C-alpha cells in the first residue's frame, strides 16, 4: 500500500519552519502593541502627553502584525497547495498502476471526487489548518502570557469565561466530524450518480425518464443541503463561542476594574489584549473544522491506496516477444497457452467466454487472479503489488516489454489528431511519415475532413467512427514499433476489414500480434485459442 505524502515532505519543511517564525514574530508584535497601549493610557492618566515613540510603536506593531498575518496566510496557502499537489500525484500514480478491471469496477464520479473534494480538504487542512493552526497556537500562548504578565489581576478572571467558552466549543466540535462524513457520503453518491447519468441523459430522456431523474436529483440535493446546513450551524455555534467568551471576559474586566477601583488604563490594556485573543481562538476553531473534513477525505484516500498497484515499466526490446499464460478461463477451466514470438494469435469464443479479460491480461492491463503471464520468460503476476514505498507512490516495479493495446475504449486524449497518433511514440516521427502511416490504415478521409493533423479531437475520440478509432490505434502501434500488439476492437468483426488491416499491420511491424475476434474474420493466424471449448 502507498502511504499518504508527508506534510513536511517535498520541500515544505522550510515553509513550516517559517510559519513558526512568523507566528512568533506576530505574537511579538501583539505584545508590543499591548505594552504601548498600556504605557499610553498610564501616561494619559497622569495628565501627561505620551511620548511620540509610543504612538509610533503602536502603529508599527499594528502594521507589522497585519503584514505578518497576510504573509503568513500566503505561505500557508503555498504549503497547502504543495501538499494537495503531492497527494494528487500520489493518487494518480497509484491508480495508474492498478488493474484496468479494478478501475472499471469503481464509479467514475467517486474517483473524480478524490481529485476534487478530497484534494480540497487536504489543501484546507494543511494550508489553513496545520500551518494556520501553528501560527494561531503560538499567538494564543504568547498573548496569554503577556496578558498575565501585564495585568494578572484582570487576566485571571477574564480568561475564565474564555476557557469555559472554549470547552463548549470543543463539545460542539465532537459531532462535527460526523456531519462532514454524512455530507461527504451524500456528495460522493450524487457525483457518481450524475457522472453515470450525464453520459446517458439523451437516451434517458427518450425513455421519458427525465422527470424522474430530476426528482431524484432534487431529493438528493435537498438531503445534501440539509447536511450542509446542519454542519454550518454547528460550525457557526463553535465560532461564536470565542466571541461569547471574550465578550463576557470584557464585561468581567470592567466589573473587576470598577469594584476594585483599578485605573482605567488597566482596563483599556486588558480589553485590547482580550480582543487580540479572539483572533487565534477563531482560527483554532476553523482548524478543527478543516481537520474533520480532512479526516473523512484521508480515510477515502487510504482505502483507494490500499488497492493493489504497481509501476509498469515498459522497455522496448527491439524484437517480438513470446507470450505465455498459465491460469484459468472465465468459467474456471484451466488454460495454458504459449504464443511464439512474431506470431499471430487469435482469441476466439462465444460471448462471456473471457476473451477480453484474457486480452487485458496479455496486454499487461490486468494481472491474473490465479496463475501467471510471462514475456520471454519474465513473469508478470498478482504477486507484484506496491508497498509503502517511495515518495512517488510507487512500490514494486513490473518490467514489461513495449506493448500496444488497442481496445474498444480509444486511447485518445482531448487534443490534436497528431497527438492521438503519436501518444507514447518517442521521438515523434516526421509529419509526412505520420500521414503516410495514417492513410495506410484508412484515415485518409479523416485527414481530408479535418484538413490537418493539428485539428482538435474530442475526449476519447467521441466524434470519430469505430473504424477511425481503430485506425488511430493501428497507426500509433506502427509508429511505436512495440514488441507486442494486442487488439480487442469491435471493428475487427468485419472479415474483409480485419484481413486487410491485419495484413498491413504484419507488413509494417514484426511484433507478436494477439487479436480478439472470430477465427474466420482473421486470415493467416498462426494459432487460434478457442475459449469456448
C-alpha positions in Angstrom: 0.0 0.0 0.0 1.2 3.5 -0.8 1.3 6.0 2.1 -0.1 9.5 2.1 2.5 12.2 1.4 4.2 13.7 4.4 3.1 17.2 5.3 6.7 18.3 5.7 7.8 16.4 2.5 8.6 17.6 -1.0 10.3 20.8 0.2 7.6 22.0 2.5 9.6 21.7 5.8 11.3 25.2 5.4 7.9 26.8 4.9 6.6 25.1 8.0 9.6 26.4 10.0 8.9 29.9 8.5 5.3 29.6 9.7 6.6 29.1 13.3 8.9 32.0 13.0 6.1 34.2 11.6 3.8 33.1 14.5 6.5 34.1 17.0 7.0 37.5 15.2 3.3 38.1 15.1 2.9 37.3 18.7 5.8 39.7 19.5 4.1 42.5 17.5 0.9 41.9 19.5 2.9 42.1 22.7 4.5 45.4 21.6 1.1 46.8 20.8 -0.3 45.7 24.2 2.7 47.3 26.1 2.5 50.5 24.1 -1.3 50.7 24.8 -0.7 50.3 28.5 2.0 53.0 28.5 -0.1 55.4 26.6 -3.1 55.1 29.0 -0.9 55.2 32.1 0.7 58.5 30.8 -2.7 60.0 29.9 -4.0 59.0 33.4 -1.2 61.1 34.9 -2.2 64.0 32.7 1.0 63.9 30.6 1.1 63.8 26.9 2.5 60.4 25.9 5.8 60.2 24.1 5.6 60.2 20.3 7.6 57.0 20.2 4.7 55.1 21.9 2.3 56.1 19.1 4.9 55.1 16.5 5.4 51.7 18.3 1.7 51.1 18.4 1.2 52.0 14.7 4.2 50.0 13.7 3.1 46.9 15.7 -0.3 47.1 14.0 1.1 47.4 10.5 3.8 44.9 11.1 1.4 42.4 12.7 -1.1 42.8 9.8 1.7 42.3 7.2 2.9 39.2 9.0 -0.7 37.8 9.0 -1.0 38.5 5.3 2.4 37.0 4.5 1.7 34.0 6.8 -1.6 33.3 5.0 0.2 33.3 1.7 2.9 30.9 2.9 0.2 28.7 4.4 -1.6 28.6 1.1 1.6 27.6 -0.7 2.1 24.8 1.9 -1.5 23.6 1.3 -1.2 23.7 -2.4 2.1 21.9 -2.3 0.6 19.1 -0.2 -2.5 18.9 -2.4 -0.3 18.5 -5.4 1.7 15.8 -3.7 -1.5 13.9 -2.9 -2.8 14.4 -6.4 0.4 12.9 -7.8 0.3 10.0 -5.3 -3.3 9.1 -6.1 -2.7 9.3 -9.9 0.5 7.2 -9.7 -1.4 4.6 -7.6 -4.4 4.4 -10.0 -2.1 4.2 -13.0 -0.6 1.1 -11.5 -4.0 -0.6 -10.7 -5.6 -3.2 -12.9 -7.9 -1.8 -15.5 -10.7 -4.1 -14.4 -10.3 -2.8 -10.8 -10.7 0.8 -12.0 -13.6 -0.1 -14.2 -15.4 -1.5 -11.1 -15.2 1.9 -9.4 -17.7 4.6 -10.2 -16.2 7.4 -12.1 -17.9 10.1 -10.0 -16.4 8.6 -6.8 -12.9 8.5 -8.3 -13.2 12.1 -9.6 -14.2 13.2 -6.1 -10.8 12.1 -4.9 -9.3 14.7 -7.2 -11.8 17.5 -6.2 -13.3 17.2 -2.8 -10.5 15.2 -1.1 -7.8 17.4 -2.6 -9.7 20.5 -1.5 -10.0 19.0 2.1 -6.3 18.2 2.0 -5.3 21.7 0.9 -7.6 23.3 3.6 -6.2 21.1 6.4 -2.6 21.5 5.6 -2.6 25.1 4.4 -5.1 26.7 6.7 -5.4 24.0 9.4 -1.8 22.9 10.1 0.1 26.0 9.0 -2.6 28.4 10.3 -3.0 26.5 13.5 0.7 26.7 14.2 0.6 30.5 14.0 -2.7 30.7 16.0 -1.4 28.4 18.8 1.8 30.4 19.1 0.0 33.7 19.1 -2.5 32.4 21.7 0.2 31.2 24.1 2.3 34.3 23.8 -0.6 36.7 24.1 -1.9 34.8 27.2 1.5 35.1 28.8 1.7 38.8 28.0 -1.8 39.3 29.4 -0.9 37.5 32.6 2.3 39.5 32.9 0.8 42.9 32.3 -2.4 42.7 34.3 -2.7 39.5 36.3 -5.5 40.9 38.5 -7.6 41.3 35.4 -6.3 38.5 33.3 -7.3 35.6 35.5 -11.0 36.5 35.9 -11.2 37.5 32.3 -9.7 34.3 31.0 -12.1 32.1 33.0 -15.1 32.7 30.7 -12.9 32.4 27.7 -11.8 29.0 28.8 -15.3 27.9 29.6 -16.5 29.0 26.2 -13.7 27.0 24.5 -14.8 23.9 26.5 -18.3 24.4 25.0 -16.7 24.8 21.5 -14.9 21.5 22.0 -18.1 19.8 23.0 -19.8 21.2 19.9 -16.9 20.0 17.8 -17.2 16.4 18.8 -20.0 15.8 16.3 -18.6 18.0 13.6 -16.8 15.0 12.0 -20.0 13.1 11.7 -21.6 16.0 9.9 -18.7 16.1 7.5 -18.9 12.4 6.9 -22.6 12.5 6.1 -22.2 15.4 3.8 -19.2 13.8 2.0 -21.0 10.5 1.6 -24.1 12.1 0.1 -21.9 14.3 -2.2 -20.0 11.2 -3.4 -23.2 9.4 -4.2 -24.5 12.4 -6.1 -21.3 12.9 -8.0 -21.2 9.2 -9.0 -24.8 9.1 -10.0 -24.6 12.3 -12.1 -21.4 11.1 -13.9 -23.2 7.9 -14.8 -26.4 9.7 -16.0 -25.0 12.7 -17.8 -23.5 10.4 -20.5 -26.9 8.7 -20.9 -29.1 11.8 -20.5 -30.4 12.0 -24.1 -31.3 8.2 -24.1 -32.9 8.5 -20.7 -34.9 11.5 -22.0 -36.1 9.4 -24.9 -37.4 6.9 -22.5 -39.3 9.6 -20.6 -37.0 9.3 -17.6 -36.0 13.0 -17.3 -38.8 14.0 -14.8 -37.9 11.0 -12.6 -34.2 11.8 -12.8 -34.9 15.5 -12.0 -37.0 14.4 -9.0 -34.2 12.1 -7.9 -31.6 14.8 -8.2 -33.8 17.3 -6.4 -34.3 14.9 -3.4 -30.5 14.2 -3.3 -29.9 17.9 -3.4 -32.3 18.5 -0.5 -30.5 15.9 1.5 -27.1 17.4 0.8 -28.4 20.8 1.6 -29.7 19.6 5.0 -26.4 18.1 5.8 -24.6 21.2 4.8 -26.9 23.5 6.8 -26.5 21.2 9.9 -22.7 21.2 9.6 -22.7 25.0 9.1 -25.0 25.6 12.1 -22.7 23.6 14.3 -19.6 25.3 13.0 -21.0 28.8 13.5 -22.0 27.8 17.0 -18.4 26.8 17.6 -17.1 30.0 16.1 -19.5 32.0 18.3 -18.1 30.5 21.5 -14.8 32.5 21.5 -16.8 35.7 20.8 -19.1 34.9 23.7 -16.2 34.1 25.9 -14.2 37.3 25.1 -17.4 39.4 25.3 -18.1 38.1 28.8 -14.4 38.4 29.6 -14.6 42.1 28.7 -17.6 42.6 31.0 -15.7 40.9 33.8 -12.7 43.2 33.2 -14.9 46.3 33.5 -16.7 44.9 36.6 -13.4 44.0 38.4 -12.0 47.4 37.5 -15.0 49.3 38.9 -15.3 47.1 42.0 -11.6 47.4 43.0 -11.0 50.9 41.8 -8.4 50.0 39.4 -7.0 52.5 36.9 -8.9 52.8 33.6 -5.7 52.3 31.8 -5.5 48.8 33.2 -9.0 48.0 31.9 -8.2 49.5 28.5 -5.0 47.4 28.2 -6.8 44.3 29.3 -9.6 44.9 26.8 -7.1 45.4 24.0 -5.3 42.2 24.8 -8.6 40.3 25.1 -9.7 41.5 21.7 -6.4 40.2 20.3 -7.0 36.8 21.8 -10.3 36.4 19.8 -8.3 36.1 16.5 -6.2 32.9 17.3 -9.2 31.4 19.1 -11.3 31.7 16.0 -8.5 30.3 13.9 -8.3 27.3 16.1 -12.0 26.6 15.7 -11.6 26.7 11.9 -8.5 24.4 12.2 -10.7 21.8 13.9 -13.3 22.1 11.1 -10.7 21.6 8.5 -9.2 18.6 10.3 -12.7 17.0 10.5 -13.1 17.4 6.7 -9.6 16.0 6.1 -10.1 13.0 8.4 -13.0 11.9 6.1 -11.1 12.6 2.9 -8.0 10.9 4.4 -9.9 7.7 5.0 -11.2 7.7 1.4 -7.8 8.2 0.0 -6.3 5.4 2.2 -9.0 3.0 1.0 -8.0 3.7 -2.5 -4.3 3.4 -1.8 -4.9 0.0 -0.2 -5.8 -1.5 -3.5 -3.1 -3.4 -5.3 -0.9 -1.3 -7.6 2.5 -1.4 -9.2 4.6 0.6 -11.5 4.6 -0.8 -15.0 8.0 -0.2 -16.6 7.8 -0.9 -20.4 11.1 -1.2 -22.2 11.3 -1.8 -25.9 13.5 -4.8 -26.7 13.5 -4.2 -30.4 12.2 -7.6 -31.3 9.0 -9.6 -31.0 8.4 -11.3 -27.6 6.9 -14.7 -26.8 3.9 -14.7 -24.5 2.9 -17.5 -22.2 -0.2 -17.7 -19.9 -0.9 -20.3 -17.3 -4.2 -19.7 -15.4 -7.9 -20.2 -15.8 -10.7 -19.1 -18.2 -13.7 -17.1 -17.1 -15.6 -20.3 -16.2 -12.7 -21.6 -14.1 -11.3 -24.1 -16.5 -7.5 -24.5 -16.6 -5.9 -22.7 -19.5 -2.3 -22.9 -20.7 -1.1 -21.2 -23.9 2.2 -20.2 -25.4 2.4 -17.7 -28.2 5.7 -17.8 -30.1 7.5 -14.5 -30.8 6.4 -12.8 -34.0 3.3 -15.0 -34.5 -0.4 -14.0 -34.9 -2.7 -15.5 -32.3 -6.5 -15.1 -32.3 -8.6 -15.3 -29.2 -11.9 -16.7 -30.1 -15.0 -17.9 -28.3 -18.7 -17.1 -27.6 -19.8 -14.1 -25.6 -18.8 -14.1 -21.9 -16.1 -16.6 -22.5 -13.4 -14.3 -21.2 -11.7 -13.1 -24.4 -11.5 -9.5 -23.4 -10.3 -10.4 -19.9 -7.5 -12.6 -21.3 -6.6 -9.9 -23.8 -6.2 -7.4 -20.9 -4.0 -9.8 -19.0 -1.8 -10.5 -22.0 -1.6 -6.7 -22.6 -0.4 -6.1 -19.0 -3.6 -4.1 -18.2 -4.7 -6.7 -15.6 -2.8 -9.3 -13.6 -4.3 -12.8 -13.4 -6.1 -13.6 -10.2 -4.6 -17.1 -10.5 -1.6 -18.2 -12.5 1.0 -16.1 -14.4 1.6 -14.4 -17.6 5.2 -14.1 -18.9 7.0 -12.3 -21.8 10.1 -14.1 -23.0 10.1 -15.9 -19.6 9.8 -12.7 -17.4 6.8 -13.3 -15.1 4.0 -10.7 -14.5 1.5 -11.8 -11.9 -0.7 -10.9 -9.0 2.2 -11.2 -6.6 3.7 -7.9 -7.5 2.0 -5.2 -5.6 3.1 -1.8 -4.4 4.4 -1.4 -0.9 4.6 1.6 1.4 7.5 2.8 -0.8 8.9 5.9 -2.3 7.6 9.4 -2.4 6.2 8.9 -5.9 3.7 6.4 -4.5 5.3 3.6 -6.5 6.4 0.4 -4.8 7.4 -2.7 -6.8 8.0 -2.3 -10.4 6.9 -4.7 -13.1 9.2 -4.9 -16.2 7.1 -5.3 -19.3 8.0 -5.3 -23.0 6.8 -2.5 -25.2 3.1 -3.2 -25.6 0.4 -1.5 -27.8 -3.1 -2.3 -26.6 -6.0 -1.3 -28.8 -9.4 -1.7 -27.2 -13.0 -0.5 -27.7 -12.1 2.3 -25.3 -10.0 4.5 -27.5 -6.7 5.9 -26.1 -7.4 9.4 -27.3 -6.9 12.4 -25.1 -8.6 15.7 -25.9 -6.1 17.5 -28.2 -4.8 17.3 -31.8 -5.0 14.4 -34.1 -1.2 14.4 -34.3 -1.1 13.9 -30.5 -3.5 11.0 -30.7 -1.5 9.3 -33.5 1.8 9.7 -31.7 0.8 9.3 -28.0 3.7 7.3 -26.4 5.8 7.5 -29.5 9.3 8.9 -28.9 10.9 10.6 -30.7 7.9 12.0 -32.6 8.1 11.0 -36.3 8.2 13.3 -39.2 4.7 14.7 -40.1 4.9 13.2 -43.6 5.6 9.8 -42.1 2.6 10.2 -39.7 0.3 11.0 -42.5 1.6 8.1 -44.7 1.0 5.5 -42.0 -2.4 7.0 -41.1 -3.5 6.7 -44.7 -2.3 3.1 -44.8 -4.9 2.3 -42.1 -7.8 4.1 -43.7 -7.5 7.5 -42.2 -7.3 9.4 -45.5 -10.9 10.6 -45.3 -10.4 11.7 -41.7 -7.3 13.7 -42.7 -9.2 15.3 -45.6 -12.2 16.1 -43.4 -10.0 17.7 -40.6 -7.6 19.3 -43.0 -4.6 18.9 -40.8 -3.1 16.7 -38.1 -3.2 19.8 -35.9 -7.0 19.7 -35.8 -8.6 19.0 -32.5 -10.3 15.8 -31.4 -12.9 15.5 -28.6 -12.3 13.5 -25.5 -11.9 9.7 -26.2 -12.5 10.4 -29.9 -16.2 10.7 -29.4 -16.5 12.5 -32.8 -14.8 9.6 -34.6 -16.3 6.4 -36.1 -15.2 3.0 -34.8 -13.1 2.5 -37.9 -11.4 5.8 -37.4 -10.7 5.0 -33.7 -9.2 1.7 -34.7 -7.2 3.3 -37.5 -5.6 5.7 -35.0 -4.7 2.9 -32.7 -3.1 0.9 -35.5 -1.2 3.9 -36.8 0.2 4.6 -33.3 1.2 0.9 -33.0 3.2 1.0 -36.2 4.8 4.3 -35.2 5.7 2.8 -31.8 7.1 -0.4 -33.2 6.3 -2.3 -30.0 7.3 -5.9 -29.1 3.7 -7.0 -28.7 0.4 -5.7 -30.1 -3.0 -6.8 -28.5 -6.2 -5.7 -30.3 -9.7 -6.1 -28.9 -11.8 -3.9 -31.1 -15.4 -4.4 -32.4 -14.4 -3.1 -35.9 -12.4 -6.3 -36.4 -15.7 -8.2 -36.6 -15.9 -7.3 -40.3 -13.9 -10.0 -42.0 -12.7 -8.1 -45.0 -11.6 -5.1 -43.0 -9.9 -7.3 -40.4 -7.9 -9.2 -43.1 -6.8 -6.0 -44.8 -5.8 -4.2 -41.6 -4.0 -7.2 -40.1 -2.1 -7.9 -43.4 -0.9 -4.3 -43.4 0.0 -4.4 -39.7 2.1 -7.6 -40.2 3.8 -6.0 -43.1 4.8 -2.8 -41.1 5.7 -4.4 -37.8 7.5 -7.5 -36.6 5.7 -7.5 -33.3 3.8 -10.5 -31.8 0.1 -10.0 -32.6 -2.8 -11.1 -30.4 -6.3 -10.3 -31.7 -9.8 -10.9 -30.2 -12.4 -12.0 -32.8 -13.9 -14.8 -34.8 -11.2 -17.0 -36.2 -13.0 -16.8 -39.6 -12.5 -13.0 -39.6 -8.7 -13.0 -39.5 -6.8 -14.8 -42.1 -3.3 -16.2 -41.8 -3.5 -16.8 -38.0 -0.6 -18.9 -36.7 -2.7 -20.1 -33.8 -6.3 -19.9 -32.6 -7.2 -20.0 -28.9 -10.8 -21.1 -28.7 -12.1 -20.2 -25.2 -15.5 -21.8 -25.9 -14.1 -25.3 -25.7 
